[in-house]
Amino acid sequence: MAGDASRENGKKGGGQPGKRARTLAREAGEVQALQDEAITAERLLKEMALHTFSNVRDLFDERGNLKPIQTLTREQAASIASLEVIKKNAEAGDGQTDIVHKVRVVDKLKTLEMLARCLAMFKDKLDVSGSINVVDTLQSARGRLSQR
């Protein structure tokens, strides 16, 4: 019976300390990677600025062809919201397969608005301040009503 229990423990990883150490090391590496990629206000602002000030012309070569995706910089690739590659015969009967690239870039107006809001360039709330004496206002209104 004792042997059965140790075999079951072995199946659950209890008898494999090397495997457990590797798993812990991998998990520690993943945690560190997440910490390195932590979302901070500074990083968020940089990313929004990257999208906001991107230029679609950077995605094409001097002949107007889309640059190969592997040659784009990280900043250029980040400006792409979606990329669709379609292989089809554009002209019927010519027997030639054409490749169509549909590129949609990020919404610059939206990122401009978000960036401006983060930098407090827009006010979403209207601050109204002042004082009013409610009792005096009500008594004045009652007086006007009683005069009618």
Helices and strands as residue ranges (DSSP letters): H 2-11, H 17-36, H 41-52, G 56-59, G 69-71, H 74-78, E 80-88, E 98-105, H 108-118, H 134-147
